[in-house]
């Protein structure tokens, strides 16, 4: 090509890669245009997201994160193309994810973003997830079910890839702190609103108050479900910000205290013992990482969480009684029908894993359990299982599951390089502990199959491994990083 008489010739590999990228973009544009033609109103919304994703990556990432954490799936699906009651379509967050990944890929090609080893591994993981999706559909799984399951993990891996460049730029990282603060406040308020307004439990199981509480149903009330997996993350990260002194600004500390108190209350109202334990262990991990000198500070801020719980007990006296009932029910596991049904369910999943241990059954695969010797539970055919690690091994195979889980646990437990940036140090401590808490919850809940938390898990992992002191060329600078 020429400009003012000067001729610049790009290396052949760069030309070929750029041409392939542009060809893929052209094909995607044609396909997207044909879809939009049949859904003009939804299409206009999705088209409006294109400049946001391309010109403001941090704002795009923030919208995607907030939408997946706060919005119920049915509400997202109502804005989709091709979706409907019980039928998932092309969601607005799908478009943000795809455009965000495309932008990162183009930044890598142009040399503005350096592809680190973790990012390359994540890219390979996306290809592996596509293979698992194809395998599931080829094996006879419902395309809708297989796509929904693949989407959940793709958002975790994709948000990791999108977050790493943002974290490696100091300006976008500083703005990301504000995004997380506001998201934490919104999450806590949304949780309280569900209980106060008695929002009905949805068919998707990701919003509202589920009626009844296991083994203490006579007390009344229900279990808060909307934001279930995100509440412990907010609690642990806010606790880290307070204990590690993320900021000396009074307003920031007040906001952190608000995030911590509101989400402690939401954790209580889930009445899920595993969520309680994960939150406590996550906060303990923060205190251990902060060192013995920070323990008095940790004790003082822990009192805030206790105060929030006691304040709610004044408004709703049955809360403490219900909580006590849930705690004492731990000692009667043998008579707990929920624990027994999960044991039978897990045994069926293990049999399915043994039938296809290497490649897995594929996304959308189903199994039947109950009946026969376990007639008290009835025969159930489902593509769901409660244990997150078993779900992953069943769908994607043992090798993929072991590799992914090993990476997550290693990232959660590893020590990171010291930094003089107090906010960054607090963020790192919080994300390590929050990721650890989430991995503990995965022992009894399928977080890998929950769209409401996988993007957030991708961000936690990115903070744990990103080179936050990197000072290379950035594709997130200037106006593109404003929220």
N, C-alpha and C positions, 0 to 999 in steps of 0.2 A: 504494500500500500504506500501511498505518497502523500506528503503534506508540505506545501511550499517548496516543491522541488526535491525534498529529502525522501528517500525511500527507506522504509523500515521493514525488515523481513523477520518475522517471528520464527523461532525454531519449529521444525516440523511437528514434533510431539505436541507442542502447545497448540499449533494450528489444528491438528487432528482432534485433540481433546475439546477445544472450543467449538469446533464444527459439530462434533457429536452432541455437545451440550445444547447448542442452538437447535439442532435437529430435534432432539428430545423435547425441548421447550415448545417448538412449533407443533409437534404431534400432540403434546399435552394441551396446547391452546385450542387446537381443532376439536379434540375430544371434549374439552370443557365447554367450548362454544356450542357444540351439539346438545350437551346436557342442559345448558342454560336456556336454550331455545324452547324447550318444553316446560320450563319452570321459571318464567321471567322475574317474578317477585323475589323468590329465593335467590335467583341468579344475580340480581342487582346487589343483594347483600354480600354475596360471596365476592363479586367483582370489586366491591368497595374495600374488601380486605387486602386486595393485591398491593396497592400503594403502601398500606400500613406495613405489610410484611417485608416489602422490598426496601422502603425508605427509612423505616423506624424499627429495627430488629428488636430492641429492648421493649418497646411498646407492644409489638406483636407478641413477643414471648410472655409479657405480663398479662395480656388479654387471654392468651391460650391457657396460662396457668390458672388465672382466676376463674375462667369459664369451666374448666374441668373440675376444679376443687369445689366451687360454689354452686354451679348450676346442675340440677338433676338431669339425668340422661334424657328423660322425656321432653324436658324443656329445650335441650339442645337439638333433639331430633325433630321438634316442631319447626325448627328453622332450617332443616336439611333439605336437600334435593333428593327426591326418590324415596323418602322415608314416610312413615305413617305409623298407625297404632300397631305396635309389636314388630315393625319392620324398620330396621336401621337404614339411614340413607347417608349421603355425603354431608357431613357436619361442617359448620363453619370452622371449627377447630382443626378438622382434617385439612382444610385449605391452608390455614395458618402453618400447620406442621409441614405440609408439603412445600410451601413456598419458603419457609424458613430453612429447611434442609437444602433446597435448591440454591438459596442464597449463600449458605455456608460452602456448598460444593463449588459454586462459581468463585467465591473468595479464595478457596484453596487453589483453584486453577490459575487465578490471576496473581497468586502469591501474596495476597493481602491477609490471608489467614494461614497460619502454619498448622498443618495436620499433625497432631501429636499421636503417639502410639495408642493411647486410650480412644481417641476419636476414630482411628482406623479400625480398631477392634470393634467399636460400636457400629461402624459401617458394615463390617462383615456380619455382625449380629443381625442387622436389618435384612440382609440377604438371606440369612438362615431362617429368620421369621417368615419371610416370603415363601421359602421352601416348605416350611411346616404348614403354612396356609394351603399351598397347592396340594400337599400330601393329604391333608384332612379332607379337602373337597374331593380329591380323586378317590378317597376311600369311602365316599358316600355321605359325608357330613353336609349339613345344611350350609349353603353359601353365606346366609345371613349370620348364623351362629359362628361359623369359622371366621368371618370377617370381623365380627364384634370382638372375639377373643384376640385375634391378631392385632387389632387396633389398640387394645389396652397395653400390650407389651411394646408395640411400636411407638407409642407416646412416651413410654419410659426411656427407650433408647434414643428416640428422636429429640426429646427435650434435653437429654444429656449432650448431644452433639451441638444443639443450638446454644446451650448455656455456656459451654467451655470458652468460646471466643468472647462472650460478654464478660465473663469473670476475669479473663486475662487482660482486660482493659480497665484501668483504674477509674475512668470516668463513668463507664456504664456500670461498673461494680458498685460505685457509690449510689447510683440511682436505683440499682437493684435492691439495696438495703431498704429504701423507702417503699418500694413495691411490696417487699415482704412484710414490713410493718403494717401497711394498710390492709394487706391480705389477711394477716393475723387478726386484726381488729374485726374485719368483715366476717371472717369465719366464726369468731366467738359470738358476735351479735346474731349471725344467722342461726347458730345452734340454739341460743336462748330463745330466739323468735319461734323456732319450730316447737319448742316445748310450751311456751306461753300461749301461742296461737293454736296449739294442738293440731299441727299440720298432719293430715292423714298419711299413713304409710303407703308408699307408692308400690306399683307392681314391680318396678325395677329394683326395689329394695334399697335405693340410695338416697331417700329423703323421707322426712316425717318421723313420727313416733310410733314404733311398733307396739301394738297392744300386748299387755301382759309381760311379766318378768319371770323368767324360769325359776321354779321352786319357791317363789315368794309372790305368786300371782295374787294371793288374797289381799296383799297390801294395796294393790291397785296401781294405776299409772302405767307407764310403758317405757321403752328404751329408745333413746335418741339415736337415729340412724344417719341422718344427713350430715356428712363430714366425719363419720365414725373413725376412719383411718387417719384423717388429717389432724384431729384434735391433739393426739400425743405429740406429733411433730411440732405443732405450734407451741405447746407447753414447753417442750425441751429446748427449742431454739430461743424462745423468749427468756427462759431461765438462764441460758448461756449468756445472752446479751446482758442480763442484769448482774450475774455473778462475775463475769469477765470484764465488766466495765466497758461495754461497746462504745459508749459515748458519754461525754461529760455534760451534754446539753440536757437541761431539765425536761424539756418537752419530749425528747427521745426516751428518757427513762420512764416518764409517765406513760407513754405509748407502750413501751415494753411491759410495764406493770399491768396495763390494761389487757394486752394480749395474753399474758400469763394468767391473770385472774379469771378472765372470761372463759378461756379454754380449759382451765382447771375445772371450772364449774361444768362445762360441757362434757369433759371426761367423766365426771361423777354421774351425769345424767344418762350416759350410755348404759350404765349398769353392767358393763362388760368387764369381767375380772381380768382378762388378758390385757385390755386397754389400760386399766388401772396399773397393773404390774409393769407394763412397758413404759408408761409415763414416769413411774417412780424410779425404775432402773435407769431410764434415760437421764433423768435429773441427777441421779447418783453418779453416773458416768461423767457428767459435766463437772460435778464437784471434784471428782478424782482427777480429771485432766487439769483442772484449775490449780490444784496443789493445796497443801494443808493451810496455807495462809489465807485462802479464799473460803475456807469452811465456815467461819463465823458469818460472812456475807451470805453464803448459801443458806445457812440456817435462818437468817432474818428474812430472806425472800421466800423461803419455803413457808414461813408463817403467813405470807400473803395468800398463798394457795389455800391454806387451812382456813383462813378468815373468809375467803370467798365461799367455801363449802359451808361453813357455819352460818354465814349470812343467808344462804339459800335455805338452810334448814329452818330458819326462823319463818321464812315465807311459806315453805312447804315442809311441815314437820315429818311427813312420811318418808322424806328422802333418806334420812339417816337410818330409819328402821329398815327400809328396803335395802340400803347398802349393807347393813349388818346381816340381813338375811342372805344376801349374795355371798358375803364372806364366809359365813358359817356353812353355807351349802357346799363349800369345798370339801368338807369332811364327810359328806354323804354322796360321794361320786358314784358309788356302786348302785345307789338307788336313783341316780340322775338319768332320766330317759334320754336327755340330749347327749350326754357323754356316751351312753350305750349306742345310740344311733350313729354317732360319729365313728365309733370303733368299727361297727359293721360296714359303714360307708368306706372307711379307710382300707379295710381288708379287701373290699371289692376293687378299689383303685390299685392296690398293690398287685392284685391278680392281673389287672389290665396292663400294668407296667411290665410285669414279667412276660406277657405275651409279645410285647414289642419294646424291649428295653433300649435299643439304640436309636431308632428314628422316631419313636413315640407313636401315638395314635393319630396325631395331627389335630389342628385346631378344629373345634366343632364336634369332636368325637363324643360319643355317649356311652354310658354303661348302665347296667341294671343291677340294683342291689335290693336287699330286703326280701320278704317272702320266704317260703320254705322253712328253714330252721329259725328264721327271724321274722316270722309272720306278724309279730306285734308291731312292726314298723310298716308293713305293707310293701308291695313291690313298686319300686320307683325307677324310672328311666330318666337319666339326667346327664347333662354335659358339665355339671358343677360338682365340686367337692370343697369341703371347708379348709382342708390343710393346704396352704399355699405351695409348699415345696413338693408335695405329692401331685398337686395339680400341674405344676410345671414339668415334672418328670413324665407324667402320664401323657401330656400333650406334645411336648417337644423332645422327649427322650432323655435318658439319664445323662449322657455326656454333655449335652447342652445345658441341662439343669445344673449339673455339678459345676461346670465352668462358670456359669452366670452367678450362682450362689456363692462360689468361692471368691469371685471378684468383689461381690458386694460385702461379704464379711471381711475380706482383707482391707477394703477401703474404709469400712467402719472402724476397724480396730487399729489401723496403722497410725504411726506418729507422723505428724507433718512438720515441715521446717518452720522454725520460729520466725516471727515477723514483728516489726515494730508497729504495724498498723493494728491498733486496738480493735477496731470494728471488724477487720478481717480475721483476727485471732478469735474473736467471739463467734463470728459466723462459722469458722472452721470447727470450733469446739461443739457448737450447737448442731451442725450438720452431721458430724461423726456420731454424736450421741443419738440424734434423731433417727439416723439410718439404722443404728443398732436397735433402737426401740421398735422400728418398723419391721426389722428382720425377726424380732421376737414375736411380734403379732402374727407374722406369716406362719408361725407354727400351728396356729389354730384358725386363721382366716386367710382366704385367697386374695391377698393384696395384689398379686401379679395380674389378677383378672378383674381389677377394679379401676375403671377409667378415672374415678375421682381422686386417685392418689398416685398413679404411675408417673404422670408428668412431674409431680412434686418429688417423687423418689429419684427421677433422673436428675433434677436440680441438686438434690442432696449429694448424689454421687459425683456430680461435676465439681461441686465445691471441695469435695474430699480429694480430688485428683488434679484439679486445674493448677497450672503454674501461675498463681495469682500475682507473682512479682515479675512476670514476663514483660519485657519492654520492646517487643518486635513491632512490625507494621500491623496496624489494626484495621479491620473492616467495620469497626463499630464506633468510630469516632465522630466528632462533630454533631451536626443536627440529628444524625441517625440514631443517637443514643438517648434522645430526650423522650420522656414519657408523656 
